[in-house]
Amino acid sequence: MLLALPGAATAAQSIELVSQAAFPANTNGDLASIGPLDLSDDSRFVLFASDASNLVLNDNNDRADLFLLDTQTGEVERIATDVSSAAAPYYYGDASLSNDARYVLYNHRSDAGNVYQVYRFDRLTRTTLLISADADGVAGSDSSVAGGLSADGRYAVFTSNAGLLPNVQTPSVYRYDALTARLQIVPAASDSGVAVDITPDGRYVLYESGTGRLVVRDMDSATSTPVNVTADGVVLWLQNLPDPYKSSCSNRRISDDGRYVVFVTGSDADPSDTDSAYDVYRYDRLSNTRELISTTVAGVAPDGVNVCPGISADGQRIAFFSTVHMDAYKLMLRDMTAGTLRVMVGYISDRDVGGLSLGDEPDALFFHTSGLVSSAGQQVYRYRDDGAPVVLSRAYAAGSEFADGHSGDSAVNPSSYDLGPGISADGRFVVFSSNAKNLVSGFPYACHLFLRDRTAGTTAQVYWADGGSSLSECANPSITPDSRYVVFSANRELGPVPFRLQREIFRYDRTSGQTSLVSTDTSGTAADASSSGPHMS
């Protein structure tokens, strides 16, 4: 049985959507996007960069931003380098993501300077950690560029033109341990280089040295293995050495266990490779062998120039672009286990392709190009065997393949959050919590509490700050019959060192705009343990 609320709009509309917002959905980005810059292993989270202003509400900073797409919920989040302004400039040459999408490694500079620093942003605590600093915590005097992040976000590798440690060559590659705050130089003594990748456990770092060698560095044993050096000492010339100040043409070039590395060379490193054209090779670190990947397999042949290889986590699938002619590519996938070479996308009319990435799904490929649809510049795509390439760099709508729409744009697990709404006596006001980021302009990053005025048809943010302190995960909202007061629970940060969160009860006064702590003793001292389950008379 449905009970009509007092003040309902019409009798015919017995069920009314409360968590709603107007949003330009199902629309490709209105400016160019590149990526993926990184993927989670299960391909759920996709990190990309875009100049577009229509992917989220209120993106009006006229700068390129980083975005995180949750392909399960359809939620698109703009990653803020500066939590206080949420509009600081990005330099999106490279960025990386922890496997649970909590941490994002990126490049950033202030408006006042030209030196880029590397930071790690924590999406849970909304805090930013400077990575490119010396032992005293002083930011580098010259620019640094993000390389990669370990699966748990503990280890970050980056390239820096600043001498962050004594007696190092520049540019050089560093590994930072966020747990111990230890900074290490990656290359061996008297070598320089640029960072390319790091394995999920943080042990192996792939970098390109100043002498043209592609090197796997074992940080545990402090040993190095050259990838493109033959048994007789010949260095195979590397094609497409990545400019550390531009986005990589492929995402992952080393397998998760550090055994396999893919690279491109114009040298004929295999007896069957006699065309002196660019070809893709896979190096096996255990056997110290190189295998030609871009070669004819069962009658399927690549074309003359083959570039931008990406490798799967297990090292058994390698994707690459193969030129159809000067201004077009086809996307190919070599499966070493199945012994096949397949054409995944037959014609991409664009020379500017990149971001090639492989997820855990056997046939899922991610890349960017402007050569597939008529749109505003490059877009980020996902390809699967069950259909044509799909644009990911867009706003999503209900009924699309992603579960996003004109309602709140994030699905929330009820076991983690109490989303039960509170309602005023006359039924006009409904207070609720939501992880959606499209409900109001300037969405809150941590405390997601909203008030829906059903008469006016508006959704407002109930809470922003508690005297400057940090609250997160607001839930269990309740509202007084006269709609003046809202009570809710939230996590409160109890000092940065050691970092600890405690669940507290708060009351928000809609008339004065003030928020007060409720879970106190008679003298006003905060509770010494977590509190929960607020209710309002």
C-alpha positions, -999 to 999 in steps of 0.1 A, spaced: 0 0 0 13 35 -9 5 64 15 4 98 -2 26 124 14 10 157 25 16 183 -2 23 158 -30 24 174 -64 -4 155 -80 -24 124 -73 -12 107 -104 24 110 -94 23 86 -65 60 78 -66 83 108 -69 120 109 -75 137 130 -48 174 127 -55 172 144 -89 191 170 -108 191 184 -143 221 171 -162 232 171 -198 234 134 -202 245 110 -229 267 136 -244 303 133 -256 329 156 -241 327 190 -258 365 192 -261 394 168 -264 400 140 -239 431 117 -236 436 84 -219 431 62 -202 460 75 -181 455 45 -159 430 17 -152 422 -4 -121 430 -41 -127 394 -50 -131 388 -21 -155 361 -7 -133 379 27 -127 392 46 -157 414 77 -152 416 102 -181 422 139 -188 400 162 -206 396 198 -217 358 192 -218 336 214 -196 304 192 -198 315 160 -182 305 172 -147 285 202 -134 303 235 -128 335 227 -146 342 263 -155 379 266 -148 388 267 -185 416 242 -179 423 205 -185 412 184 -156 416 148 -145 384 127 -144 377 93 -128 350 71 -144 334 43 -124 322 21 -152 299 1 -128 279 31 -116 285 56 -144 298 82 -119 323 107 -134 343 126 -108 366 155 -114 397 150 -94 406 182 -76 442 190 -71 434 217 -47 406 208 -23 400 243 -12 394 257 -46 386 225 -66 398 244 -97 436 244 -96 454 239 -129 464 204 -140 492 194 -162 480 160 -174 512 146 -190 508 115 -170 488 103 -140 483 70 -121 457 53 -100 458 28 -71 439 -3 -77 410 7 -54 409 42 -70 416 58 -36 449 74 -46 457 94 -77 492 104 -87 494 135 -109 513 166 -119 504 201 -108 517 236 -108 504 268 -92 492 297 -112 522 317 -101 549 293 -111 562 272 -140 576 243 -120 555 212 -119 554 190 -88 541 155 -83 514 149 -58 494 120 -45 457 128 -38 437 107 -13 401 106 -25 390 92 9 405 118 32 406 145 6 442 152 14 472 158 -9 507 146 -4 537 163 -21 559 135 -36 586 155 -55 604 168 -24 638 164 -9 646 147 25 636 179 43 602 181 25 612 210 3 596 209 -31 619 204 -61 634 235 -77 628 221 -112 598 203 -127 589 167 -120 565 143 -138 544 115 -125 553 80 -135 533 52 -118 517 41 -86 517 7 -69 484 -11 -65 480 0 -28 492 35 -35 522 31 -12 550 35 -38 551 63 -64 577 66 -92 584 98 -110 609 117 -131 625 149 -119 648 175 -133 655 186 -97 683 170 -77 662 157 -49 690 135 -35 728 142 -33 750 133 -63 723 123 -88 721 128 -125 692 148 -140 667 140 -151 664 110 -130 639 85 -116 628 83 -80 607 59 -60 589 74 -30 575 52 -1 545 70 14 545 46 44 580 54 55 584 87 37 616 74 21 628 87 -12 651 64 -33 670 69 -65 660 42 -91 688 41 -117 723 28 -108 750 53 -100 760 78 -128 728 70 -149 699 92 -156 665 84 -170 627 89 -172 602 68 -154 578 46 -174 561 22 -151 560 3 -117 547 -31 -109 517 -34 -85 538 -46 -56 562 -16 -61 592 -39 -65 601 -35 -102 605 -1 -119 607 2 -157 626 33 -169 644 45 -200 680 56 -193 699 85 -206 720 60 -227 689 47 -246 685 15 -226 651 3 -214 658 -10 -179 640 -31 -153 652 -22 -118 646 -46 -89 644 -23 -59 646 -52 -35 679 -66 -48 692 -33 -63 699 -51 -96 692 -39 -131 682 -58 -163 685 -41 -197 656 -50 -219 669 -38 -253 705 -49 -252 715 -81 -271 739 -108 -259 767 -92 -278 761 -58 -263 742 -41 -292 716 -16 -280 684 -19 -300 673 16 -309 640 25 -291 612 41 -311 589 67 -295 609 75 -264 582 92 -244 585 128 -238 581 129 -200 560 161 -205 534 144 -227 510 116 -222 523 81 -228 511 64 -260 504 32 -240 495 26 -204 512 -5 -191 545 -18 -206 556 -43 -179 536 -73 -166 525 -74 -130 552 -98 -119 580 -78 -137 588 -107 -161 576 -93 -194 582 -59 -210 570 -47 -244 589 -21 -265 592 -9 -301 624 -8 -321 633 -2 -357 663 -26 -354 658 -60 -368 661 -80 -335 646 -112 -349 658 -133 -379 623 -130 -394 623 -92 -390 640 -79 -421 619 -49 -430 638 -23 -409 603 -9 -399 591 -2 -364 580 -35 -347 567 -46 -313 588 -70 -292 582 -87 -259 611 -93 -236 612 -122 -211 633 -112 -182 636 -148 -169 648 -163 -202 666 -131 -214 649 -135 -248 630 -112 -271 601 -123 -293 587 -104 -323 550 -97 -316 540 -77 -347 544 -106 -371 520 -127 -392 501 -153 -372 478 -178 -389 474 -156 -420 467 -124 -400 493 -98 -407 501 -64 -393 512 -35 -415 545 -18 -419 547 4 -388 536 -10 -354 537 12 -323 523 20 -289 522 -15 -273 503 -22 -242 506 -54 -222 481 -73 -199 487 -80 -163 499 -115 -170 520 -105 -199 502 -128 -223 481 -103 -243 498 -74 -262 478 -47 -280 493 -23 -305 485 1 -333 495 -9 -369 495 16 -397 470 12 -425 485 42 -443 502 74 -432 471 88 -415 453 58 -403 458 28 -379 442 -5 -371 441 -18 -335 455 -53 -331 457 -78 -303 482 -106 -300 473 -135 -276 504 -155 -267 485 -182 -249 459 -188 -277 485 -182 -304 464 -157 -323 467 -122 -338 434 -104 -343 423 -71 -358 401 -55 -331 394 -21 -349 400 -22 -386 403 15 -394 410 46 -372 415 77 -393 438 95 -370 475 96 -364 471 109 -329 462 77 -310 473 66 -276 464 56 -240 463 20 -251 454 -1 -221 443 -37 -214 421 -47 -185 413 -81 -170 386 -88 -195 402 -108 -224 388 -86 -251 385 -52 -234 408 -25 -248 409 12 -240 424 40 -260 419 76 -273 415 90 -308 396 115 -328 393 92 -357 361 72 -349 333 97 -344 325 132 -354 331 151 -322 350 178 -305 385 164 -308 398 132 -292 376 110 -270 384 80 -248 371 47 -259 365 12 -247 363 -17 -271 349 -51 -265 339 -80 -287 302 -75 -280 300 -42 -298 316 -12 -315 340 11 -296 321 31 -269 330 67 -259 338 68 -222 346 106 -220 310 117 -218 281 124 -195 260 94 -188 222 89 -188 198 64 -173 191 36 -198 227 37 -211 251 9 -206 262 26 -174 240 30 -144 240 68 -143 212 92 -149 191 122 -140 190 108 -105 220 108 -82 250 97 -101 265 72 -76 252 38 -64 259 33 -27 260 1 -8 233 2 19 254 -19 42 279 9 44 256 39 44 221 45 59 204 64 31 170 65 49 156 100 43 139 123 69 108 143 60 92 174 75 57 172 89 40 188 59 59 165 35 75 195 17 112 189 27 131 157 24 166 153 38 188 125 25 224 115 21 239 106 -13 273 101 -29 260 117 -61 280 146 -74 254 160 -98 227 171 -74 240 206 -66 264 231 -79 298 229 -62 292 194 -48 306 186 -13 336 163 -14 331 145 19 298 152 36 271 145 11 238 157 27 210 172 7 176 189 12 149 185 -14 121 211 -15 93 193 -32 72 224 -36 99 246 -51 115 217 -70 150 225 -57 178 204 -42 201 222 -18 232 212 1 225 210 38 260 211 51 294 224 40 318 228 70 319 226 108 340 256 119 367 246 94 371 210 107 369 181 84 338 158 83 331 129 60 305 102 53 275 121 66 245 98 70 214 90 91 197 124 85 166 134 103 146 167 102 123 184 127 86 187 119 91 225 112 121 217 89 144 240 108 169 215 123 187 186 106 205 160 127 230 136 113 260 114 120 294 120 104 331 110 107 352 137 123 389 139 119 408 139 152 441 154 143 465 146 114 490 126 134 481 99 142 452 101 117 420 89 133 383 92 125 355 92 151 318 90 144 299 120 159 264 134 160 258 169 146 228 193 144 225 218 116 203 249 120 189 259 86 180 294 99 214 304 113 234 281 91 254 269 121 264 233 128 269 221 164 283 189 179 256 170 198 274 140 210 290 157 241 287 155 279 269 181 300 300 204 299 302 203 261 332 179 259 331 156 229 325 119 234 356 98 237 343 71 214 321 69 184 283 77 185 256 67 161 218 64 155 206 101 159 169 108 160 150 141 163 118 149 182 
